[in-house]
Amino acid sequence: MVALAALPRRTLPRRTLPRRTLRLPAAKVRIRNVYTAVALLVLLVVLAWALVPELFTGYDPNAGVPADKFAPPSVDHLFGTDQLGRDIFARVVFGTRSAVLTALFAVAIGLLVGGLIGLIAGFFGRTSDAVLGRLIDILLAIPGFLLAVIVVVSMGFATVNAAIAVGISSIAVFGRLIRSEVLRVKNQAFVESSYLIGGSRFTVLFAHVLPNAYRSVLALAVLQFGLSIISISGLAFLGYGNPPPSPDWGLLVAEGKDFLYRYPWLVYAPGLVMVASVISLNQLSKSIGRGN
């Protein structure tokens, strides 16, 4: 009787473990979706600042009231004021357009030039792959920010030149990724089938290879957009961007660093906006790469 009484206990299935294993991925997906939604919200605000900054502030970013200098954050001045009495929130909002446009310009340069190099090297192969592959290796051997500094110093100090410099420094990154994606896709069975039914090389390239390699490239472009914001702001911080009183994000941090301990909002306000924008772009890049 003791053995019979113990038998049902041994045969009872444990249902708690499968339930836990099924709920955990769903919880992770929900958390990821929340992060992505917050990132999109932040990016929408930044985009609105870049397009219509006049709707978010009534202050002139370059005109200040000396009597209001070093005012702490308040209802009237959300981010406080600087040493000249200028509203920092207005300067951050109006500086968004420069940050976004120059970063987009830099990403476009890297994507177009690097994409062309990677496409030729990966799709046509052999000699072109050997030559262009060595070019990509040389560019990757040079630190990106150092290469950007060298280029902008040789071209002159301006935001456009900084964007060109950052774009040149990102060519190798796009070239390497696109080359690897093209090599992965062009050996698939559906690509070989396209050749068998009479498809030309350009038909296969634009109809089959590129459409199946865009997701990784798009995720990298979004990620590189955030890195370009950091690089361009870093160049402006070093004095390689537009001169004062331009409200560039990096220049705002450079102007406030001398007053960091007494008036920290001069640095923290533009710095936090910059960090939030880059983290949001990073999260969006991850979501695109995962396909959700």
C-alpha positions as CSV (number, residue, x, y, z in Angstrom):
1,M,0.0,0.0,0.0
2,V,2.9,2.3,0.7
3,A,4.2,1.7,-2.8
4,L,0.8,2.3,-4.4
5,A,0.4,5.5,-2.5
6,A,3.7,6.8,-3.7
7,L,3.2,5.9,-7.3
8,P,0.9,8.8,-8.3
9,R,3.2,11.2,-6.8
10,R,6.0,10.0,-9.0
11,T,3.9,10.2,-12.2
12,L,2.5,13.7,-11.5
13,P,4.0,16.0,-14.2
14,R,5.6,19.2,-13.1
15,R,3.8,22.0,-14.9
16,T,5.5,24.9,-13.2
17,L,8.8,24.7,-15.2
18,P,7.2,24.9,-18.7
19,R,5.1,27.8,-17.6
20,R,8.1,29.7,-16.4
21,T,10.1,29.0,-19.6
22,L,7.2,30.1,-21.7
23,R,6.6,33.4,-19.8
24,L,10.2,34.5,-19.8
25,P,10.6,35.1,-23.5
26,A,7.3,37.0,-23.6
27,A,8.4,39.2,-20.8
28,K,11.6,40.0,-22.6
29,V,9.8,40.9,-25.7
30,R,7.5,43.2,-23.8
31,I,10.4,44.9,-22.2
32,R,12.2,45.3,-25.5
33,N,9.0,46.8,-27.0
34,V,8.8,49.3,-24.1
35,Y,12.4,50.3,-24.6
36,T,11.9,50.7,-28.4
37,A,8.7,52.8,-27.8
38,V,10.6,55.1,-25.4
39,A,13.4,55.4,-27.9
40,L,11.1,56.3,-30.7
41,L,9.4,58.9,-28.5
42,V,12.8,60.5,-27.7
43,L,13.8,60.5,-31.4
44,L,10.4,62.0,-32.4
45,V,11.0,64.9,-30.0
46,V,14.5,65.4,-31.3
47,L,13.2,65.3,-34.9
48,A,10.6,67.9,-34.0
49,W,13.2,70.1,-32.5
50,A,15.3,69.9,-35.7
51,L,12.3,70.7,-38.0
52,V,10.4,73.3,-36.1
53,P,12.5,74.6,-33.1
54,E,10.4,77.8,-33.0
55,L,7.4,75.8,-31.6
56,F,9.3,74.7,-28.5
57,T,10.9,77.9,-27.3
58,G,10.3,81.7,-27.7
59,Y,13.8,82.7,-26.7
60,D,16.5,83.7,-29.2
61,P,19.4,81.2,-28.9
62,N,22.0,83.9,-29.6
63,A,20.6,86.8,-27.5
64,G,20.8,86.9,-23.8
65,V,19.9,89.1,-20.8
66,P,23.0,89.8,-18.7
67,A,20.8,90.3,-15.6
68,D,19.7,86.6,-15.9
69,K,23.1,85.0,-16.3
70,F,23.7,81.7,-14.5
71,A,20.1,81.3,-13.7
72,P,19.4,77.8,-12.5
73,P,16.8,75.6,-14.3
74,S,13.2,76.8,-13.6
75,V,9.9,77.2,-15.3
76,D,11.0,80.2,-17.3
77,H,14.4,78.6,-18.2
78,L,14.0,74.8,-18.3
79,F,17.8,74.2,-18.7
80,G,18.9,77.4,-17.0
81,T,21.0,80.2,-18.6
82,D,24.6,80.6,-19.4
83,Q,27.3,83.2,-18.6
84,L,25.7,85.7,-21.1
85,G,22.1,85.1,-19.9
86,R,21.2,83.0,-23.0
87,D,18.5,80.4,-22.5
88,I,20.2,77.0,-22.7
89,F,17.1,75.1,-23.7
90,A,16.7,77.4,-26.7
91,R,20.3,76.8,-27.6
92,V,19.9,73.1,-27.3
93,V,16.7,73.0,-29.4
94,F,18.1,75.3,-32.1
95,G,21.3,73.3,-32.1
96,T,19.5,70.1,-32.8
97,R,19.1,70.9,-36.5
98,S,22.8,71.3,-37.0
99,A,23.5,68.0,-35.1
100,V,20.9,66.0,-37.0
101,L,21.7,67.4,-40.5
102,T,25.4,67.0,-40.2
103,A,25.1,63.5,-38.8
104,L,22.8,62.5,-41.7
105,F,25.2,64.0,-44.2
106,A,28.1,62.0,-42.6
107,V,26.0,58.7,-42.6
108,A,25.0,59.4,-46.3
109,I,28.7,59.7,-47.3
110,G,29.8,56.6,-45.5
111,L,26.8,54.6,-46.7
112,L,27.1,55.6,-50.4
113,V,30.9,55.4,-50.8
114,G,31.3,52.4,-48.4
115,G,28.3,50.7,-49.9
116,L,29.7,51.0,-53.4
117,I,33.1,49.7,-52.3
118,G,31.6,46.7,-50.4
119,L,29.2,46.0,-53.2
120,I,31.9,45.8,-55.9
121,A,34.2,43.8,-53.6
122,G,31.6,41.3,-52.6
123,F,29.7,40.8,-55.7
124,F,32.3,40.9,-58.5
125,G,35.1,39.4,-56.3
126,R,38.6,38.3,-57.3
127,T,40.8,41.3,-58.2
128,S,38.3,43.9,-57.1
129,D,37.8,42.1,-53.8
130,A,41.5,41.9,-53.2
131,V,42.2,45.5,-54.0
132,L,39.2,47.0,-52.3
133,G,39.5,44.7,-49.3
134,R,43.0,46.0,-48.6
135,L,41.7,49.5,-48.8
136,I,39.0,48.7,-46.2
137,D,41.7,47.1,-44.0
138,I,43.8,50.3,-44.2
139,L,40.9,52.5,-43.3
140,L,39.9,50.2,-40.4
141,A,43.5,50.3,-39.0
142,I,43.2,54.1,-38.4
143,P,41.0,55.1,-35.5
144,G,37.8,56.7,-36.8
145,F,37.9,59.9,-34.7
146,L,41.6,60.4,-35.4
147,L,41.0,60.1,-39.1
148,A,38.1,62.6,-38.8
149,V,40.4,65.1,-37.0
150,I,43.0,64.7,-39.7
151,V,40.5,65.3,-42.5
152,V,38.8,68.3,-40.9
153,V,42.1,70.0,-40.1
154,S,43.2,69.6,-43.7
155,M,39.8,70.9,-45.0
156,G,39.1,73.7,-42.5
157,F,37.0,74.3,-39.4
158,A,33.3,74.1,-40.2
159,T,30.4,71.8,-39.5
160,V,30.1,70.7,-43.1
161,N,33.8,69.8,-43.2
162,A,33.3,67.9,-39.9
163,A,30.4,66.0,-41.4
164,I,32.6,65.1,-44.4
165,A,35.4,64.0,-42.1
166,V,33.1,61.8,-40.0
167,G,31.6,60.3,-43.2
168,I,35.0,59.4,-44.6
169,S,35.9,57.8,-41.3
170,S,32.8,55.5,-41.5
171,I,33.4,54.3,-45.1
172,A,35.3,51.3,-44.0
173,V,32.6,50.2,-41.6
174,F,29.9,50.2,-44.2
175,G,32.1,48.7,-46.8
176,R,33.0,45.7,-44.6
177,L,29.4,45.0,-43.6
178,I,28.0,45.3,-47.1
179,R,30.8,43.1,-48.5
180,S,30.0,40.4,-46.0
181,E,26.3,40.6,-46.6
182,V,26.7,40.4,-50.3
183,L,29.0,37.4,-50.0
184,R,26.4,35.7,-47.8
185,V,23.4,36.3,-50.1
186,K,25.0,35.7,-53.5
187,N,25.7,32.1,-52.7
188,Q,22.1,31.3,-51.8
189,A,20.1,28.8,-53.9
190,F,17.6,31.4,-55.1
191,V,20.4,33.5,-56.5
192,E,21.8,30.6,-58.5
193,S,18.3,29.8,-59.7
194,S,18.0,33.4,-61.0
195,Y,21.1,32.9,-63.1
196,L,19.7,29.6,-64.5
197,I,16.5,31.2,-65.8
198,G,18.5,33.9,-67.6
199,G,18.9,36.7,-65.1
200,S,21.7,39.1,-65.7
201,R,24.2,40.1,-63.1
202,F,22.6,43.5,-62.5
203,T,19.2,41.9,-62.3
204,V,20.4,39.4,-59.7
205,L,22.2,42.2,-57.8
206,F,19.3,44.7,-57.6
207,A,16.4,42.2,-57.5
208,H,17.8,39.5,-55.1
209,V,21.1,40.5,-53.4
210,L,20.4,44.0,-52.2
211,P,16.8,43.4,-51.0
212,N,18.1,40.5,-48.8
213,A,21.0,42.5,-47.3
214,Y,19.3,45.7,-46.4
215,R,18.3,44.9,-42.8
216,S,21.8,44.7,-41.4
217,V,22.8,47.8,-43.4
218,L,19.9,49.8,-42.1
219,A,20.6,48.8,-38.5
220,L,24.2,49.8,-39.0
221,A,23.2,53.1,-40.6
222,V,21.0,54.0,-37.5
223,L,23.8,53.0,-35.2
224,Q,26.3,55.0,-37.2
225,F,24.0,58.0,-37.1
226,G,24.3,58.1,-33.3
227,L,28.1,57.6,-33.5
228,S,28.2,60.5,-36.0
229,I,26.4,62.8,-33.5
230,I,29.1,61.9,-30.9
231,S,32.0,62.4,-33.3
232,I,30.7,65.7,-34.8
233,S,30.0,67.0,-31.3
234,G,33.4,65.9,-30.2
235,L,35.0,67.9,-33.1
236,A,32.9,70.9,-32.2
237,F,34.0,70.5,-28.5
238,L,37.6,70.6,-29.7
239,G,36.9,73.7,-31.8
240,Y,36.8,72.1,-35.2
241,G,33.1,72.9,-35.9
242,N,31.2,76.2,-36.3
243,P,32.6,79.1,-34.2
244,P,30.7,80.7,-31.4
245,P,27.9,81.8,-31.0
246,S,26.7,78.8,-32.9
247,P,24.5,76.5,-30.7
248,D,26.2,73.3,-31.6
249,W,25.8,70.6,-28.9
250,G,29.5,70.0,-28.6
251,L,30.3,73.7,-28.5
252,L,27.7,74.1,-25.7
253,V,29.5,71.6,-23.6
254,A,32.9,73.2,-24.4
255,E,31.6,76.6,-23.3
256,G,30.1,75.3,-20.0
257,K,33.1,73.1,-18.9
258,D,34.8,76.1,-17.2
259,F,31.7,76.5,-15.0
260,L,31.1,72.9,-14.3
261,Y,31.4,72.8,-10.5
262,R,29.4,76.0,-9.8
263,Y,26.9,75.8,-12.6
264,P,26.7,72.2,-13.7
265,W,23.6,72.6,-15.9
266,L,25.7,74.3,-18.5
267,V,27.2,70.9,-19.3
268,Y,24.7,68.4,-18.1
269,A,21.7,69.8,-20.1
270,P,23.2,69.5,-23.6
271,G,25.1,66.4,-22.5
272,L,22.0,64.6,-21.4
273,V,20.1,65.4,-24.5
274,M,23.0,64.1,-26.6
275,V,23.3,60.9,-24.5
276,A,19.5,60.3,-24.7
277,S,19.6,60.7,-28.5
278,V,22.5,58.3,-29.0
279,I,21.1,55.7,-26.6
280,S,17.7,55.9,-28.4
281,L,19.3,55.4,-31.8
282,N,21.2,52.4,-30.4
283,Q,18.0,50.8,-29.1
284,L,16.3,51.4,-32.5
285,S,19.3,49.9,-34.3
286,K,19.0,46.8,-32.1
287,S,15.2,46.5,-32.8
288,I,15.8,46.8,-36.6
289,G,18.6,44.1,-36.4
290,R,16.2,41.7,-34.5
291,G,13.4,42.4,-36.9
292,N,10.9,43.7,-34.3
